[in-house]
Structure formats: structure tokens, C-alpha cells
Amino acid sequence: MMLGSFQFTATPIGQLCEMFHSVMKHLPGPQQQALKELQGLEDFITKKVEQNQRTLDPNSPRDFID
């Protein structure tokens, strides 16, 4: 998932998608799949951070998020 998204970002269309995200998200093309994958990655990270916040023990950090 991540590798494909990073490879897409390195392409010319990927660069356009990065620069003009608000426009490109409405146009059909290969960027739609990359945007879905990046949204999935963002959702995963958000869930992980929320989970760590709920179970936080300030005296015992588990990872970088803590």
C-alpha cells in the first residue's frame, strides 16, 4: 500500500496531484487509487494514535507516539 503510493507520488501525474490536490481529487485517473490508498494509511495512523491516547501511561512510553 505505502510503496505504491510513494511510487505514484514520484511520477509527473503524482506531482500534479500533490500540487493541485483540490482539483485532482475530482478528476478521473490513476490518482484516484493513490488517493484511496493514502486515505487508508491516514485512517490507520489516526486509529493507532487514538488507541495509544486512550491507553496512555505517562510513566511507561511504548513507542514514538507516546
C-alpha distances in whole Angstrom, upper triangle without the diagonal:
4,6,6,6,9,10,11,13,15,16,19,18,15,18,20,17,18,21,22,19,22,23,20,19,22,22,20,18,14,14,14,10,9,11,10,6,8,11,9,8,12,13,12,13,16,17,17,19,22,22,23,25,27,28,28,31,32,34,31,28,25,22,22,21,25
4,5,5,6,9,10,11,13,15,18,17,14,16,19,16,16,19,21,18,21,23,20,19,22,22,21,19,15,14,15,12,9,11,11,8,8,11,10,8,11,13,12,12,16,17,16,18,21,21,22,24,26,27,27,30,31,32,30,26,24,21,19,19,23
4,5,5,6,9,10,11,13,17,16,13,16,19,17,16,20,22,20,23,24,21,20,23,23,22,19,15,14,16,13,10,13,14,10,11,14,13,11,14,17,16,16,19,21,20,22,25,25,25,28,30,30,30,33,34,35,32,29,26,23,22,22,26
4,5,5,6,9,10,11,15,14,11,14,16,15,15,19,20,18,21,21,18,17,20,20,18,15,11,11,13,10,8,11,11,8,10,13,13,12,15,17,16,17,20,22,22,23,26,27,27,30,32,32,33,35,36,38,35,32,29,26,25,25,28
4,5,5,6,9,10,13,12,9,12,14,12,12,15,16,14,18,18,15,15,18,18,17,14,11,9,11,9,5,8,9,7,7,10,11,10,12,15,15,15,18,20,20,21,24,25,26,28,30,31,31,34,34,36,34,30,28,25,23,23,27
4,5,5,6,9,12,12,9,11,14,12,11,15,17,15,19,20,17,17,20,20,19,17,13,12,14,12,9,11,13,10,9,13,14,12,14,17,17,16,19,21,21,22,25,26,26,28,31,31,31,34,34,36,33,30,28,24,22,22,26
4,5,5,7,11,11,9,11,14,13,13,16,18,17,21,21,17,18,21,20,19,16,12,12,14,12,10,13,14,12,12,16,16,15,17,20,20,20,23,25,24,26,28,29,30,32,34,35,35,37,38,40,37,33,31,27,26,26,30
4,5,5,9,8,5,8,11,10,10,14,15,14,17,17,14,14,17,16,15,12,9,8,11,10,7,10,12,11,11,14,15,15,16,19,20,20,22,25,25,26,28,30,30,32,34,36,36,39,39,41,38,35,33,29,27,27,31
4,6,8,8,4,6,9,8,7,11,13,12,16,16,13,14,17,16,16,14,11,9,12,12,8,10,13,12,11,14,16,14,16,19,19,19,21,24,24,25,27,29,29,31,33,35,34,37,37,39,37,33,31,28,26,26,29
4,7,8,6,7,10,11,10,12,15,15,19,19,16,17,20,19,19,16,13,12,15,15,12,14,17,15,14,18,19,18,19,22,23,22,25,27,27,28,30,32,32,34,36,37,37,39,39,41,39,35,33,30,27,28,31
4,5,5,6,9,10,11,12,14,15,18,17,14,16,19,17,16,13,11,10,14,14,12,14,17,16,15,19,20,20,21,24,25,25,27,29,29,30,33,34,35,36,39,40,40,42,42,45,42,38,36,33,31,31,35
4,5,5,6,9,10,11,12,14,17,15,13,15,18,15,16,13,12,11,15,16,13,15,18,18,17,20,22,22,23,26,27,27,29,31,32,32,35,37,37,38,41,42,42,45,44,47,45,41,39,36,33,33,37
4,5,5,6,9,10,10,11,14,13,9,12,14,12,12,9,8,7,11,12,11,12,16,16,15,18,20,20,21,24,25,25,27,29,30,31,33,35,36,37,39,41,41,44,44,46,44,41,39,35,33,32,36
4,5,5,6,9,10,10,13,13,10,11,14,13,13,11,9,7,11,11,9,10,13,13,12,15,17,17,18,21,22,22,24,26,27,27,30,32,32,33,36,37,37,40,40,43,40,37,35,32,29,29,33
4,5,5,6,9,10,13,13,11,13,16,15,16,14,12,10,14,15,12,13,16,16,14,17,20,19,19,22,24,23,25,28,28,28,31,33,33,34,37,38,38,41,40,43,41,37,36,32,29,29,33
4,5,5,6,8,11,10,8,11,13,12,13,12,12,10,13,15,13,13,16,17,16,18,21,20,20,23,25,25,26,29,30,30,32,34,35,35,38,40,40,43,42,45,43,39,38,35,32,31,35
4,6,5,5,8,8,6,8,11,10,12,10,10,7,10,12,10,9,13,14,12,14,17,17,17,20,22,22,22,25,27,27,29,31,32,32,35,37,37,40,40,42,41,37,36,32,30,29,32
4,6,5,9,10,9,10,13,13,15,14,13,10,12,14,11,10,14,14,12,14,17,16,16,19,21,20,21,24,25,25,27,29,30,30,33,35,34,37,37,40,38,34,33,30,27,26,30
4,6,9,9,9,11,14,14,16,16,16,12,15,17,15,13,17,18,15,17,20,20,19,22,24,23,24,27,28,27,29,32,32,33,35,37,37,40,39,42,41,37,36,32,29,29,32
4,6,6,6,9,11,11,14,14,15,11,13,16,14,13,16,18,16,17,20,20,19,22,24,24,24,27,29,28,30,33,33,33,36,38,38,41,41,44,42,39,38,34,31,30,34
4,5,5,6,9,10,13,13,13,10,11,14,12,10,13,15,12,13,17,17,16,18,21,21,21,24,25,25,26,29,30,30,33,35,35,38,38,41,40,36,35,32,29,28,31
4,6,6,8,10,13,14,15,12,12,16,14,12,14,17,15,14,18,19,17,19,22,22,22,25,27,26,27,30,31,31,33,36,36,39,39,42,41,38,37,34,31,29,33
4,6,6,7,11,12,14,11,12,15,15,13,15,18,17,17,20,21,20,22,25,25,25,28,30,29,30,33,35,34,36,39,39,43,43,46,44,41,40,37,34,33,36
4,5,5,8,9,10,8,8,12,11,10,13,15,14,15,18,19,18,20,23,24,24,26,28,29,30,32,34,34,36,38,39,42,42,45,43,40,38,35,33,32,35
4,6,8,9,10,7,7,10,10,8,10,13,12,12,15,17,16,17,20,21,21,24,26,26,27,29,31,31,33,36,36,40,40,43,41,38,36,34,32,30,33
4,7,9,12,10,9,12,13,11,13,16,16,15,18,20,19,20,23,24,24,26,29,29,30,32,34,34,36,38,39,43,43,46,45,41,40,37,35,33,37
4,6,10,8,8,12,13,12,14,16,17,17,19,21,21,23,25,26,26,29,31,31,32,35,36,37,38,41,42,45,46,49,47,43,42,39,37,35,39
4,7,8,7,10,12,11,13,15,16,17,19,21,21,23,25,27,27,29,31,32,33,35,37,38,39,41,42,46,46,49,47,44,42,39,37,36,39
4,5,6,8,10,11,12,14,15,16,18,20,21,22,24,26,27,29,30,32,33,35,36,37,39,41,42,45,46,48,46,43,41,38,36,35,38
4,5,6,7,9,10,11,13,15,16,17,19,21,22,23,25,27,28,29,31,32,34,35,37,39,39,43,43,46,44,40,38,35,33,32,36
4,5,5,6,9,10,10,12,14,15,16,18,20,21,22,24,26,27,28,30,31,33,34,36,37,40,41,43,41,38,35,32,31,30,33
4,5,5,6,9,10,11,12,14,15,16,19,20,21,23,24,26,27,29,30,31,33,35,36,39,40,43,41,37,35,32,31,29,33
4,5,5,6,9,10,11,13,14,15,17,19,20,21,23,25,26,27,29,30,32,34,35,38,39,41,39,36,33,31,29,28,32
4,5,5,6,9,10,11,12,14,15,17,18,20,21,23,24,26,27,29,30,32,33,36,37,39,37,33,31,28,26,25,29
4,5,5,6,9,10,10,12,14,15,16,18,20,21,22,24,26,27,29,30,31,34,35,38,36,32,30,28,26,24,28
4,5,5,6,9,10,10,12,14,15,17,18,20,21,23,24,26,27,29,30,33,35,37,35,32,30,27,26,24,28
4,5,5,6,9,10,11,13,14,15,17,19,20,21,23,25,26,27,28,32,33,35,33,29,27,24,23,22,26
4,5,5,6,9,10,11,12,14,15,17,18,20,21,23,24,26,27,30,31,33,31,28,25,23,21,20,23
4,5,5,6,9,10,10,12,14,15,16,18,20,21,23,25,25,29,30,33,31,27,25,23,22,20,23
4,5,5,6,9,10,11,12,14,15,17,18,20,21,23,24,28,29,31,29,26,24,21,21,19,22
4,5,5,6,9,10,11,12,14,15,17,18,20,21,22,25,26,29,27,23,21,18,17,16,19
4,5,5,6,9,10,11,12,14,15,17,18,20,21,24,25,28,26,22,21,18,17,15,18
4,6,5,6,9,10,11,12,14,15,17,19,20,23,25,27,25,23,21,19,18,15,18
4,5,5,6,9,10,11,12,14,16,17,18,21,23,25,23,20,18,16,16,13,16
4,5,5,6,9,10,11,12,14,16,16,19,20,23,21,18,16,13,12,10,13
4,5,5,6,9,10,11,12,14,15,19,20,23,21,18,17,15,14,11,14
4,6,5,6,9,10,11,12,14,18,19,22,20,18,16,15,15,12,14
4,5,5,6,9,10,11,12,15,17,19,17,14,12,11,12,9,11
4,5,5,6,9,10,10,14,15,18,16,13,12,11,10,7,9
4,5,5,6,9,10,14,15,18,17,15,14,14,14,10,11
4,5,5,6,9,12,14,17,15,13,12,12,13,10,11
4,5,5,6,9,11,14,12,10,9,9,10,7,7
4,6,5,9,10,13,13,11,11,12,12,9,8
4,6,9,12,14,14,13,13,14,15,12,11
4,6,10,12,11,10,10,12,14,12,10
4,6,9,8,8,9,11,12,10,7
4,5,5,7,9,11,13,12,8
4,6,6,10,12,13,12,8
4,6,10,12,14,14,10
4,6,9,12,12,9
4,6,8,8,5
4,7,8,6
4,6,6
4,5
4
